[in-house]
């Protein structure tokens, strides 16, 4: 049984991953910004295993530090950290981009990942064991028009993952970087500010990945034998050939 902390665990990939790993009898720390949703997910998953919830925003260093420090002693030794929290806002050219959107993506996708990791890594190093899974995107592989800042943040996740691996392998800590393609979650709904009709067009005419598909991949990496480290994994729906090209019926 592992103790696994998952950021962004109240919806999408994070929630599906929490559910799958809970069913595999791991102890799960679910993290998110909305307490009422956290409590609902906690109640749902408590049917399978022990669940602890932490409410904080990864973009706030103070909130991250206070939340991690508040963990009871029996929950402090985290075996697996899954940095899933992140966001996409807007789809505009740089000349028309909103700086609030840029700040939200940089603070959530990059700085938030760093803040949480900084809090967890020291105890992993002390124990000479652990596993960090970072959720990047195929957007890191190929920049696309009007998505420059989002693509840049996910490229940063790739670079951070590589840097973590260089620093942590000698301590017995695994690092895995996951690059999902098009996954049908609330991702596009957030990007388009709640415009459901526009968000739906992103997934029209083909079968997108489901959050459960990415959860399966994460579970495979987390459950691999001790001597096996999956460093990088790219996952596309079968209709997508590269980040910008999807074949629709």
Backbone torsions as a table, in degrees:
resi	resn	phi	psi	omega
1	UNK	NA	127.4	178.7
2	UNK	-105.7	152.8	169.7
3	UNK	-98.3	119.3	-170.8
4	UNK	-123.2	126.2	176.7
5	UNK	-104.6	129.1	-177.4
6	UNK	-126.0	120.5	174.4
7	UNK	-86.2	153.6	-177.6
8	UNK	61.4	44.2	-170.9
9	UNK	-93.5	6.8	-175.1
10	UNK	-93.8	-5.8	179.7
11	UNK	-160.5	169.4	172.0
12	UNK	55.8	-138.5	-176.3
13	UNK	-59.7	-41.1	-178.5
14	UNK	-61.2	-45.9	-179.4
15	UNK	-67.4	-43.3	179.4
16	UNK	-61.9	-38.3	178.9
17	UNK	-67.7	-42.7	177.7
18	UNK	-59.7	-42.8	-179.1
19	UNK	-64.7	-46.4	-178.4
20	UNK	-64.3	-45.7	-178.5
21	UNK	-70.8	-28.7	174.1
22	UNK	-66.7	-41.5	178.8
23	UNK	-66.3	-20.1	176.4
24	UNK	-90.4	15.1	172.0
25	UNK	70.6	28.6	171.0
26	UNK	-90.3	156.1	173.4
27	UNK	-87.4	129.1	-171.2
28	UNK	-117.9	131.1	169.6
29	UNK	-103.3	110.9	-179.5
30	UNK	-95.6	135.1	-176.7
31	UNK	-124.6	142.3	178.0
32	UNK	-172.0	175.8	-176.9
33	UNK	-91.1	-26.2	-172.1
34	UNK	-103.5	110.9	-172.8
35	UNK	-63.5	-39.4	-177.4
36	UNK	-65.0	-36.5	178.1
37	UNK	-72.0	-40.7	176.5
38	UNK	-56.6	-45.5	-178.8
39	UNK	-64.8	-36.6	177.7
40	UNK	-65.1	-46.0	178.9
41	UNK	-65.2	-39.8	178.7
42	UNK	-59.6	-45.5	179.0
43	UNK	-62.1	-42.3	-179.0
44	UNK	-63.5	-44.0	-174.6
45	UNK	-84.9	-17.0	-179.9
46	UNK	-64.3	-14.2	175.4
47	UNK	-64.6	-24.4	-173.2
48	UNK	-104.7	-30.9	-172.9
49	UNK	-166.5	-176.3	175.1
50	UNK	-75.8	131.6	-179.6
51	UNK	-127.7	133.9	173.2
52	UNK	-122.3	141.1	-178.5
53	UNK	-117.7	143.8	176.2
54	UNK	-129.1	125.1	177.8
55	UNK	-98.8	117.2	173.9
56	UNK	-166.6	164.9	176.7
57	UNK	-106.1	120.8	-176.9
58	UNK	-60.4	-19.3	-178.3
59	UNK	-75.8	-12.4	-179.0
60	UNK	-107.0	114.2	179.5
61	UNK	-61.1	-40.9	179.8
62	UNK	-61.1	-44.5	-179.8
63	UNK	-64.9	-41.0	178.9
64	UNK	-61.8	-49.7	-178.6
65	UNK	-61.5	-46.1	-178.7
66	UNK	-63.1	-40.7	-178.6
67	UNK	-66.5	-48.4	-178.4
68	UNK	-65.6	-39.6	178.4
69	UNK	-64.8	-25.8	-177.0
70	UNK	-78.6	-8.2	-179.2
71	UNK	-61.4	133.9	174.3
72	UNK	-60.8	155.2	-176.4
73	UNK	-53.4	-37.7	-176.4
74	UNK	-71.9	-7.9	179.2
75	UNK	-112.6	-0.6	-172.5
76	UNK	-75.5	-28.1	-178.4
77	UNK	-84.5	88.5	-176.0
78	UNK	-86.4	124.3	-179.4
79	UNK	-84.6	-35.8	-176.9
80	UNK	-134.9	128.6	172.8
81	UNK	-111.3	124.4	177.4
82	UNK	-113.3	105.4	179.6
83	UNK	-84.4	89.1	-175.5
84	UNK	-105.2	-27.7	-175.5
85	UNK	-58.3	138.0	179.6
86	UNK	177.0	178.2	-176.0
87	UNK	-160.4	161.8	170.4
88	UNK	-130.3	132.9	-179.3
89	UNK	-132.6	121.0	175.1
90	UNK	77.6	160.5	176.3
91	UNK	-144.0	70.9	-173.6
92	UNK	-124.4	154.5	171.7
93	UNK	-65.5	157.5	-178.9
94	UNK	-54.9	-38.1	-176.8
95	UNK	-64.5	-21.9	-179.6
96	UNK	-116.0	6.4	-176.2
97	UNK	-67.9	151.5	178.5
98	UNK	-95.5	124.4	-175.8
99	UNK	-64.9	-27.2	175.3
100	UNK	-63.7	-38.5	176.9
101	UNK	-64.6	-43.9	179.5
102	UNK	-59.7	-46.2	-178.9
103	UNK	-61.7	-40.9	-179.1
104	UNK	-62.8	-42.3	-179.6
105	UNK	-70.4	-43.6	180.0
106	UNK	-67.1	-42.7	-179.2
107	UNK	-68.0	-38.7	-178.1
108	UNK	-81.5	-47.5	-172.3
109	UNK	-78.9	-29.3	-174.9
110	UNK	-111.6	-63.5	-175.5
111	UNK	-64.9	-38.6	179.1
112	UNK	-61.5	-43.1	177.2
113	UNK	-60.3	-42.6	179.8
114	UNK	-66.6	-43.3	-179.1
115	UNK	-59.0	-49.6	-177.3
116	UNK	-66.2	-44.1	-178.7
117	UNK	-61.4	-41.8	-180.0
118	UNK	-58.5	-33.4	-179.7
119	UNK	-76.5	-29.1	-173.2
120	UNK	-94.6	-34.4	-172.9
121	UNK	-58.7	-42.4	-176.3
122	UNK	-55.4	-41.7	179.9
123	UNK	-71.3	-31.3	175.1
124	UNK	-64.5	-42.1	179.5
125	UNK	-65.4	-38.0	178.2
126	UNK	-62.5	-35.2	-177.0
127	UNK	-92.7	-6.0	-177.9
128	UNK	54.6	42.4	176.7
129	UNK	-164.7	157.0	178.0
130	UNK	149.0	171.7	-179.3
131	UNK	-149.8	128.4	176.0
132	UNK	-115.5	126.5	177.9
133	UNK	-115.1	119.5	179.0
134	UNK	-108.0	132.6	-179.8
135	UNK	-95.8	107.3	177.5
136	UNK	-97.3	-136.8	-178.7
137	UNK	-170.0	156.6	171.8
138	UNK	-65.2	-13.9	174.8
139	UNK	-62.6	-18.1	176.3
140	UNK	-76.2	-20.4	-175.7
141	UNK	-86.1	-30.3	-177.0
142	UNK	-150.4	114.3	177.9
143	UNK	-65.2	139.0	177.1
144	UNK	-120.6	156.1	-174.5
145	UNK	-59.2	138.8	178.3
146	UNK	69.0	6.7	178.3
147	UNK	-124.1	28.3	-169.8
148	UNK	-59.3	-47.0	-175.5
149	UNK	-70.0	-42.9	177.0
150	UNK	-59.9	-47.3	179.6
151	UNK	-59.5	-39.2	179.7
152	UNK	-63.4	-39.8	-179.7
153	UNK	-67.0	-35.9	-179.8
154	UNK	-76.5	-30.3	171.3
155	UNK	-63.3	-36.9	177.0
156	UNK	-62.2	-38.4	178.4
157	UNK	-62.1	-40.8	176.3
158	UNK	-58.3	-47.0	-177.3
159	UNK	-66.4	-41.6	178.3
160	UNK	-62.9	-41.9	178.5
161	UNK	-59.8	-44.4	178.4
162	UNK	-62.8	-43.2	178.8
163	UNK	-63.6	-40.1	176.2
164	UNK	-59.4	-43.5	-178.2
165	UNK	-62.5	-40.7	179.0
166	UNK	-64.1	-37.2	-176.7
167	UNK	-83.2	-27.5	-165.5
168	UNK	-110.6	-15.7	-177.0
169	UNK	-57.8	-38.2	-178.9
170	UNK	-65.0	-17.5	178.3
171	UNK	-96.0	9.9	179.0
172	UNK	75.9	17.8	-178.7
173	UNK	-100.2	124.0	177.8
174	UNK	-83.5	148.9	174.9
175	UNK	-133.4	126.5	-179.4
176	UNK	-124.1	132.2	177.9
177	UNK	-111.7	118.7	-177.8
178	UNK	-106.0	128.6	178.5
179	UNK	-116.1	92.8	176.5
180	UNK	-78.1	147.2	168.7
181	UNK	-84.7	-141.9	-176.6
182	UNK	-71.3	114.4	179.1
183	UNK	-118.2	128.1	-177.8
184	UNK	-80.1	95.4	176.8
185	UNK	-135.2	-159.9	175.6
186	UNK	-81.7	6.0	-177.0
187	UNK	-50.9	-53.8	-177.0
188	UNK	-71.7	-30.6	177.4
189	UNK	-63.4	-39.7	176.7
190	UNK	-68.9	-45.1	-178.9
191	UNK	-57.6	-39.3	-176.0
192	UNK	-100.3	25.2	170.2
193	UNK	57.0	39.3	177.0
194	UNK	86.1	4.9	178.6
195	UNK	-76.3	95.1	-173.6
196	UNK	-65.1	-38.3	-178.4
197	UNK	-64.8	-44.6	179.2
198	UNK	-67.7	-39.7	179.5
199	UNK	-62.6	-38.3	-178.2
200	UNK	-64.3	-29.9	-178.6
201	UNK	-65.9	-24.8	-180.0
202	UNK	-62.6	-31.9	-174.5
203	UNK	-109.9	12.7	-177.2
204	UNK	-82.5	141.0	171.0
205	UNK	85.4	6.6	177.2
206	UNK	-160.6	169.3	178.3
207	UNK	-97.9	106.8	178.7
208	UNK	-74.4	165.1	171.1
209	UNK	-64.4	154.4	173.3
210	UNK	-106.5	158.1	179.2
211	UNK	-59.5	-30.4	178.4
212	UNK	-65.1	-29.8	178.4
213	UNK	-64.8	-41.4	179.3
214	UNK	-72.3	-36.5	176.5
215	UNK	-60.0	-40.8	177.8
216	UNK	-59.7	-42.6	-179.2
217	UNK	-66.0	-42.5	178.8
218	UNK	-62.6	-43.5	179.8
219	UNK	-62.1	-39.1	177.5
220	UNK	-59.0	-46.3	-178.7
221	UNK	-65.2	-43.3	-177.5
222	UNK	-67.6	-32.4	-176.3
223	UNK	-94.6	3.5	179.1
224	UNK	-62.9	152.9	178.6
225	UNK	-55.6	157.3	-175.3
226	UNK	-54.8	-35.3	-175.9
227	UNK	-84.9	1.7	-178.3
228	UNK	-111.1	125.1	173.9
229	UNK	-123.5	118.2	172.7
230	UNK	-83.5	110.4	-174.3
231	UNK	-80.4	-42.9	-176.4
232	UNK	-143.1	140.9	178.2
233	UNK	-142.7	125.3	177.3
234	UNK	-110.3	131.8	-174.4
235	UNK	-131.4	116.0	177.0
236	UNK	-110.4	151.8	161.3
237	UNK	-67.6	154.6	-174.3
238	UNK	-64.1	-18.1	179.9
239	UNK	-87.9	-3.3	-176.7
240	UNK	-109.4	124.8	-177.5
241	UNK	-97.6	-27.6	175.7
242	UNK	-161.2	171.2	-169.8
243	UNK	-52.6	-31.8	-173.9
244	UNK	-98.6	-5.3	-170.9
245	UNK	-122.9	114.4	175.7
246	UNK	-126.7	130.5	-179.9
247	UNK	-93.0	116.0	-174.9
248	UNK	-109.1	147.5	178.9
249	UNK	-87.5	NA	NA
